[in-house]
Amino acid sequence: MARPHRLSLAGCGLALLLAGCGDTPLADALRGPAAPMPGAVTSEPSGPVLLVTGARRPFRFMLLQDAGGQRLWRAEGGAALSTQGARITATAGLGAGPATILLAATRLEGTDPLDDPRALPGREARSLRSIDLQGATRSPQDLRFGVQLDCRMTAAAEGAWLLLTERCTGDGIAFTNRFWAEPASGAVRRSEQWVGDATLTVEAHGL
């Protein structure tokens, strides 16, 4: 059996760190004051930035930590994202209300097809994923651990881009993610990703 490709933060997980799970430098950084947000971006920002829409309001995420491509991002007000490459693996602080379901962790069996988008045209890549979900209030009764998903990804040219379409189903959940990559480099510059009760549009700058 392929060894799980872990795409979640170690320890308590991103969302639980924000709730104060443990006293670690990372938890301290997340609980600390966030820097004021610059105004709307009208040109290419300097440094890594994720511009995110689709939540309760637009967010501009700044890079807080990068460990081998597993990155932690933070926006004003304490919202946070964990990513592995172009994939969102956990969220916190994005919910619109107490009924909102959030993506708390992601584990992928084997290789993520997003690791090499240029190898996808002409074939379908299948991946098995396990995710954890929780409510915006972090109530124990809203936690769902180990939700199994079967995901299939295909690629096709769309203008100057390579469009990667990923369809996932399992345990009463069905959604579609889309990623737009540069054909020459395989770098994903824009995506639409399911993170629970919301689908986020992400534009990556400076990566």
Contacts in CASP RR format, 6 or more apart in sequence:
PFRMAT RR
TARGET T0000
AUTHOR 0000-0000-0000
METHOD contacts of the structure
MODEL  1
MARPHRLSLAGCGLALLLAGCGDTPLADALRGPAAPMPGAVTSEPSGPVL
LVTGARRPFRFMLLQDAGGQRLWRAEGGAALSTQGARITATAGLGAGPAT
ILLAATRLEGTDPLDDPRALPGREARSLRSIDLQGATRSPQDLRFGVQLD
CRMTAAAEGAWLLLTERCTGDGIAFTNRFWAEPASGAVRRSEQWVGDATL
TVEAHGL
1 109 0 8 1.000
2 109 0 8 1.000
2 110 0 8 1.000
2 111 0 8 1.000
3 110 0 8 1.000
4 107 0 8 1.000
4 108 0 8 1.000
4 109 0 8 1.000
4 110 0 8 1.000
4 130 0 8 1.000
5 107 0 8 1.000
5 108 0 8 1.000
5 109 0 8 1.000
5 110 0 8 1.000
5 111 0 8 1.000
5 112 0 8 1.000
6 107 0 8 1.000
6 108 0 8 1.000
7 70 0 8 1.000
7 84 0 8 1.000
7 87 0 8 1.000
7 89 0 8 1.000
7 106 0 8 1.000
7 107 0 8 1.000
7 108 0 8 1.000
7 112 0 8 1.000
8 14 0 8 1.000
8 82 0 8 1.000
8 89 0 8 1.000
8 90 0 8 1.000
8 105 0 8 1.000
8 106 0 8 1.000
8 107 0 8 1.000
8 132 0 8 1.000
9 17 0 8 1.000
9 70 0 8 1.000
9 72 0 8 1.000
9 82 0 8 1.000
9 89 0 8 1.000
9 90 0 8 1.000
9 105 0 8 1.000
11 21 0 8 1.000
12 20 0 8 1.000
12 21 0 8 1.000
12 22 0 8 1.000
13 21 0 8 1.000
13 82 0 8 1.000
13 90 0 8 1.000
13 104 0 8 1.000
13 105 0 8 1.000
14 72 0 8 1.000
14 80 0 8 1.000
14 81 0 8 1.000
14 82 0 8 1.000
14 90 0 8 1.000
14 91 0 8 1.000
14 92 0 8 1.000
14 104 0 8 1.000
14 105 0 8 1.000
15 90 0 8 1.000
15 91 0 8 1.000
15 92 0 8 1.000
15 93 0 8 1.000
15 102 0 8 1.000
15 104 0 8 1.000
15 134 0 8 1.000
15 138 0 8 1.000
16 104 0 8 1.000
16 138 0 8 1.000
17 24 0 8 1.000
17 26 0 8 1.000
17 27 0 8 1.000
17 30 0 8 1.000
17 92 0 8 1.000
18 30 0 8 1.000
18 31 0 8 1.000
18 78 0 8 1.000
18 80 0 8 1.000
18 92 0 8 1.000
18 93 0 8 1.000
19 138 0 8 1.000
20 27 0 8 1.000
20 31 0 8 1.000
21 27 0 8 1.000
26 65 0 8 1.000
26 72 0 8 1.000
29 64 0 8 1.000
29 65 0 8 1.000
29 74 0 8 1.000
30 64 0 8 1.000
30 74 0 8 1.000
30 78 0 8 1.000
30 80 0 8 1.000
34 74 0 8 1.000
34 75 0 8 1.000
34 76 0 8 1.000
34 77 0 8 1.000
34 78 0 8 1.000
35 62 0 8 1.000
35 76 0 8 1.000
36 76 0 8 1.000
37 60 0 8 1.000
37 75 0 8 1.000
37 76 0 8 1.000
38 60 0 8 1.000
41 49 0 8 1.000
41 51 0 8 1.000
41 60 0 8 1.000
41 205 0 8 1.000
44 205 0 8 1.000
44 206 0 8 1.000
45 205 0 8 1.000
45 206 0 8 1.000
46 206 0 8 1.000
47 63 0 8 1.000
47 205 0 8 1.000
47 206 0 8 1.000
48 62 0 8 1.000
48 63 0 8 1.000
48 66 0 8 1.000
48 71 0 8 1.000
48 204 0 8 1.000
48 205 0 8 1.000
48 206 0 8 1.000
48 207 0 8 1.000
49 60 0 8 1.000
49 61 0 8 1.000
49 62 0 8 1.000
49 63 0 8 1.000
49 204 0 8 1.000
49 205 0 8 1.000
49 206 0 8 1.000
50 59 0 8 1.000
50 60 0 8 1.000
50 61 0 8 1.000
50 73 0 8 1.000
50 81 0 8 1.000
50 83 0 8 1.000
50 202 0 8 1.000
50 203 0 8 1.000
50 204 0 8 1.000
50 205 0 8 1.000
51 58 0 8 1.000
51 59 0 8 1.000
51 60 0 8 1.000
51 61 0 8 1.000
51 202 0 8 1.000
51 203 0 8 1.000
51 205 0 8 1.000
52 58 0 8 1.000
52 59 0 8 1.000
52 60 0 8 1.000
52 61 0 8 1.000
52 75 0 8 1.000
52 81 0 8 1.000
52 200 0 8 1.000
52 201 0 8 1.000
52 202 0 8 1.000
52 203 0 8 1.000
53 59 0 8 1.000
53 200 0 8 1.000
53 201 0 8 1.000
54 198 0 8 1.000
54 199 0 8 1.000
54 200 0 8 1.000
54 201 0 8 1.000
55 79 0 8 1.000
55 94 0 8 1.000
55 95 0 8 1.000
55 96 0 8 1.000
55 198 0 8 1.000
55 200 0 8 1.000
56 94 0 8 1.000
56 95 0 8 1.000
56 96 0 8 1.000
59 75 0 8 1.000
59 76 0 8 1.000
59 79 0 8 1.000
59 94 0 8 1.000
60 75 0 8 1.000
60 76 0 8 1.000
61 73 0 8 1.000
61 74 0 8 1.000
61 75 0 8 1.000
61 79 0 8 1.000
61 80 0 8 1.000
61 81 0 8 1.000
62 73 0 8 1.000
62 74 0 8 1.000
62 75 0 8 1.000
63 71 0 8 1.000
63 72 0 8 1.000
63 73 0 8 1.000
64 71 0 8 1.000
64 72 0 8 1.000
64 73 0 8 1.000
64 74 0 8 1.000
64 80 0 8 1.000
65 71 0 8 1.000
65 72 0 8 1.000
66 72 0 8 1.000
69 84 0 8 1.000
69 85 0 8 1.000
70 82 0 8 1.000
70 83 0 8 1.000
70 84 0 8 1.000
70 85 0 8 1.000
70 89 0 8 1.000
71 82 0 8 1.000
71 83 0 8 1.000
71 84 0 8 1.000
71 85 0 8 1.000
72 80 0 8 1.000
72 81 0 8 1.000
72 82 0 8 1.000
73 80 0 8 1.000
73 81 0 8 1.000
73 82 0 8 1.000
73 83 0 8 1.000
74 80 0 8 1.000
78 92 0 8 1.000
78 93 0 8 1.000
79 91 0 8 1.000
79 92 0 8 1.000
79 93 0 8 1.000
79 94 0 8 1.000
80 91 0 8 1.000
80 92 0 8 1.000
80 93 0 8 1.000
81 88 0 8 1.000
81 90 0 8 1.000
81 91 0 8 1.000
81 92 0 8 1.000
82 88 0 8 1.000
82 89 0 8 1.000
82 90 0 8 1.000
82 91 0 8 1.000
83 89 0 8 1.000
84 106 0 8 1.000
84 112 0 8 1.000
85 114 0 8 1.000
85 188 0 8 1.000
86 114 0 8 1.000
86 179 0 8 1.000
86 181 0 8 1.000
86 188 0 8 1.000
86 191 0 8 1.000
86 202 0 8 1.000
86 204 0 8 1.000
87 106 0 8 1.000
87 112 0 8 1.000
87 114 0 8 1.000
87 193 0 8 1.000
88 103 0 8 1.000
88 193 0 8 1.000
88 195 0 8 1.000
88 200 0 8 1.000
88 202 0 8 1.000
89 103 0 8 1.000
89 105 0 8 1.000
89 106 0 8 1.000
90 103 0 8 1.000
90 104 0 8 1.000
90 105 0 8 1.000
90 106 0 8 1.000
91 102 0 8 1.000
91 103 0 8 1.000
91 104 0 8 1.000
91 195 0 8 1.000
92 102 0 8 1.000
93 102 0 8 1.000
93 136 0 8 1.000
94 100 0 8 1.000
94 102 0 8 1.000
94 195 0 8 1.000
94 198 0 8 1.000
94 200 0 8 1.000
95 102 0 8 1.000
95 136 0 8 1.000
95 197 0 8 1.000
95 198 0 8 1.000
96 136 0 8 1.000
96 197 0 8 1.000
96 198 0 8 1.000
97 136 0 8 1.000
98 135 0 8 1.000
98 136 0 8 1.000
98 137 0 8 1.000
99 135 0 8 1.000
99 136 0 8 1.000
99 197 0 8 1.000
100 135 0 8 1.000
100 136 0 8 1.000
100 196 0 8 1.000
100 197 0 8 1.000
100 198 0 8 1.000
101 133 0 8 1.000
101 134 0 8 1.000
101 135 0 8 1.000
101 136 0 8 1.000
101 142 0 8 1.000
101 196 0 8 1.000
101 197 0 8 1.000
102 133 0 8 1.000
102 134 0 8 1.000
102 135 0 8 1.000
102 136 0 8 1.000
102 195 0 8 1.000
102 196 0 8 1.000
102 197 0 8 1.000
103 131 0 8 1.000
103 132 0 8 1.000
103 133 0 8 1.000
103 194 0 8 1.000
103 195 0 8 1.000
103 196 0 8 1.000
104 131 0 8 1.000
104 132 0 8 1.000
104 133 0 8 1.000
104 134 0 8 1.000
104 143 0 8 1.000
105 131 0 8 1.000
105 132 0 8 1.000
106 129 0 8 1.000
106 130 0 8 1.000
106 131 0 8 1.000
106 132 0 8 1.000
107 129 0 8 1.000
107 130 0 8 1.000
107 131 0 8 1.000
107 146 0 8 1.000
108 127 0 8 1.000
108 128 0 8 1.000
108 129 0 8 1.000
108 130 0 8 1.000
109 127 0 8 1.000
109 128 0 8 1.000
109 129 0 8 1.000
109 130 0 8 1.000
110 127 0 8 1.000
110 128 0 8 1.000
111 127 0 8 1.000
112 127 0 8 1.000
113 120 0 8 1.000
113 125 0 8 1.000
113 127 0 8 1.000
113 153 0 8 1.000
113 164 0 8 1.000
113 166 0 8 1.000
114 153 0 8 1.000
114 164 0 8 1.000
114 179 0 8 1.000
114 188 0 8 1.000
116 186 0 8 1.000
117 155 0 8 1.000
117 162 0 8 1.000
117 164 0 8 1.000
117 179 0 8 1.000
117 181 0 8 1.000
117 186 0 8 1.000
117 188 0 8 1.000
118 162 0 8 1.000
118 181 0 8 1.000
118 183 0 8 1.000
118 186 0 8 1.000
120 153 0 8 1.000
120 154 0 8 1.000
120 155 0 8 1.000
120 162 0 8 1.000
120 164 0 8 1.000
121 155 0 8 1.000
121 156 0 8 1.000
121 157 0 8 1.000
121 162 0 8 1.000
122 154 0 8 1.000
122 155 0 8 1.000
123 154 0 8 1.000
124 152 0 8 1.000
124 153 0 8 1.000
124 154 0 8 1.000
125 152 0 8 1.000
125 153 0 8 1.000
125 154 0 8 1.000
126 150 0 8 1.000
126 151 0 8 1.000
126 152 0 8 1.000
126 153 0 8 1.000
127 151 0 8 1.000
127 152 0 8 1.000
127 153 0 8 1.000
128 148 0 8 1.000
128 149 0 8 1.000
128 150 0 8 1.000
128 151 0 8 1.000
129 148 0 8 1.000
129 149 0 8 1.000
129 150 0 8 1.000
129 151 0 8 1.000
129 168 0 8 1.000
130 146 0 8 1.000
130 147 0 8 1.000
130 148 0 8 1.000
130 149 0 8 1.000
131 146 0 8 1.000
131 147 0 8 1.000
131 149 0 8 1.000
132 143 0 8 1.000
132 144 0 8 1.000
132 145 0 8 1.000
132 146 0 8 1.000
132 147 0 8 1.000
133 142 0 8 1.000
133 143 0 8 1.000
133 144 0 8 1.000
133 147 0 8 1.000
133 196 0 8 1.000
134 142 0 8 1.000
134 143 0 8 1.000
134 144 0 8 1.000
135 142 0 8 1.000
135 143 0 8 1.000
147 170 0 8 1.000
147 171 0 8 1.000
147 173 0 8 1.000
148 170 0 8 1.000
148 171 0 8 1.000
149 168 0 8 1.000
149 169 0 8 1.000
149 170 0 8 1.000
149 171 0 8 1.000
149 173 0 8 1.000
150 168 0 8 1.000
150 169 0 8 1.000
150 170 0 8 1.000
151 166 0 8 1.000
151 167 0 8 1.000
151 168 0 8 1.000
152 166 0 8 1.000
152 167 0 8 1.000
152 168 0 8 1.000
153 164 0 8 1.000
153 165 0 8 1.000
153 166 0 8 1.000
153 167 0 8 1.000
154 164 0 8 1.000
154 165 0 8 1.000
155 162 0 8 1.000
155 163 0 8 1.000
155 164 0 8 1.000
155 165 0 8 1.000
156 162 0 8 1.000
156 163 0 8 1.000
156 165 0 8 1.000
157 163 0 8 1.000
157 183 0 8 1.000
158 180 0 8 1.000
160 183 0 8 1.000
161 180 0 8 1.000
161 181 0 8 1.000
161 182 0 8 1.000
161 183 0 8 1.000
161 189 0 8 1.000
162 180 0 8 1.000
162 181 0 8 1.000
162 182 0 8 1.000
162 183 0 8 1.000
162 186 0 8 1.000
163 178 0 8 1.000
163 179 0 8 1.000
163 180 0 8 1.000
163 181 0 8 1.000
164 178 0 8 1.000
164 179 0 8 1.000
164 180 0 8 1.000
164 181 0 8 1.000
164 188 0 8 1.000
165 176 0 8 1.000
165 177 0 8 1.000
165 178 0 8 1.000
166 176 0 8 1.000
166 177 0 8 1.000
166 178 0 8 1.000
166 179 0 8 1.000
167 174 0 8 1.000
167 175 0 8 1.000
167 176 0 8 1.000
168 174 0 8 1.000
168 175 0 8 1.000
168 176 0 8 1.000
168 177 0 8 1.000
168 194 0 8 1.000
175 194 0 8 1.000
175 199 0 8 1.000
176 194 0 8 1.000
177 191 0 8 1.000
177 192 0 8 1.000
177 193 0 8 1.000
177 194 0 8 1.000
178 191 0 8 1.000
178 192 0 8 1.000
179 188 0 8 1.000
179 190 0 8 1.000
179 191 0 8 1.000
180 188 0 8 1.000
180 189 0 8 1.000
180 190 0 8 1.000
180 191 0 8 1.000
181 187 0 8 1.000
181 188 0 8 1.000
181 189 0 8 1.000
182 189 0 8 1.000
187 207 0 8 1.000
188 204 0 8 1.000
189 203 0 8 1.000
189 204 0 8 1.000
190 201 0 8 1.000
190 202 0 8 1.000
190 203 0 8 1.000
190 204 0 8 1.000
191 201 0 8 1.000
191 202 0 8 1.000
191 204 0 8 1.000
192 199 0 8 1.000
192 200 0 8 1.000
192 201 0 8 1.000
192 202 0 8 1.000
193 199 0 8 1.000
193 200 0 8 1.000
193 202 0 8 1.000
END
